[in-house]
Amino acid sequence: MTSILGISAFYHDSAAALILDGNIIAAAQEERFSRKKHDARYPVNAVNYILKESNLKLSEIDHIVFF
């Protein structure tokens, strides 16, 4: 099982997504948690949500990619 955590931040609408074996498992934009429209900060809440929903720890992620 290959797991990939994708992160987009520091520009416009920061977000995170998790892909397991080529399938999108979860995705979330940071503004849903921060309530700040077009939140460009690092998506710490989105990442935490995705890991919690997928029952994975950060140490179990095979690859982390950044846009």
C-alpha positions in Angstrom: 0.0 0.0 0.0 1.5 3.3 -1.1 0.3 6.4 0.7 0.9 10.0 -0.5 0.1 13.1 1.4 -0.2 16.2 -0.9 0.0 19.7 0.5 -0.7 23.0 -1.1 0.2 26.1 0.9 1.5 29.7 1.1 -0.3 30.9 -1.9 -4.1 30.7 -2.2 -6.6 28.3 -0.5 -4.1 25.9 1.2 -5.2 22.3 1.3 -4.2 18.7 1.9 -5.1 15.4 0.2 -4.3 11.8 0.9 -3.9 9.2 -1.9 -3.7 5.5 -1.1 -2.8 3.1 -4.0 -3.9 5.7 -6.6 -7.3 6.4 -4.9 -8.2 9.7 -3.3 -9.1 8.9 0.3 -9.6 12.4 1.8 -9.0 16.0 0.9 -9.7 19.3 2.8 -9.1 23.0 2.5 -7.7 24.8 5.5 -10.3 27.5 5.3 -13.0 25.0 6.4 -11.2 24.8 9.8 -9.8 28.3 10.2 -12.9 30.1 8.8 -10.6 32.5 7.0 -11.5 32.8 3.3 -8.6 31.9 1.0 -6.4 30.9 3.9 -2.8 30.6 2.6 -1.2 29.4 5.8 0.2 25.8 6.2 -2.8 23.5 6.3 -2.1 22.0 9.7 -5.8 21.4 10.5 -6.5 19.9 7.1 -3.6 17.5 7.5 -4.7 16.5 11.0 -8.2 15.9 9.7 -7.1 13.7 6.8 -4.8 11.6 9.0 -7.6 11.2 11.6 -10.2 10.2 9.0 -7.8 7.7 7.4 -6.6 6.2 10.7 -3.0 6.8 9.7 -0.1 8.4 11.6 2.3 10.8 9.8 5.0 8.2 10.2 3.0 5.7 8.1 2.9 8.1 5.1 5.3 6.9 2.3 5.6 10.2 0.4 4.8 13.8 1.2 4.6 16.2 -1.8 4.3 20.0 -1.8 3.0 22.3 -4.4 
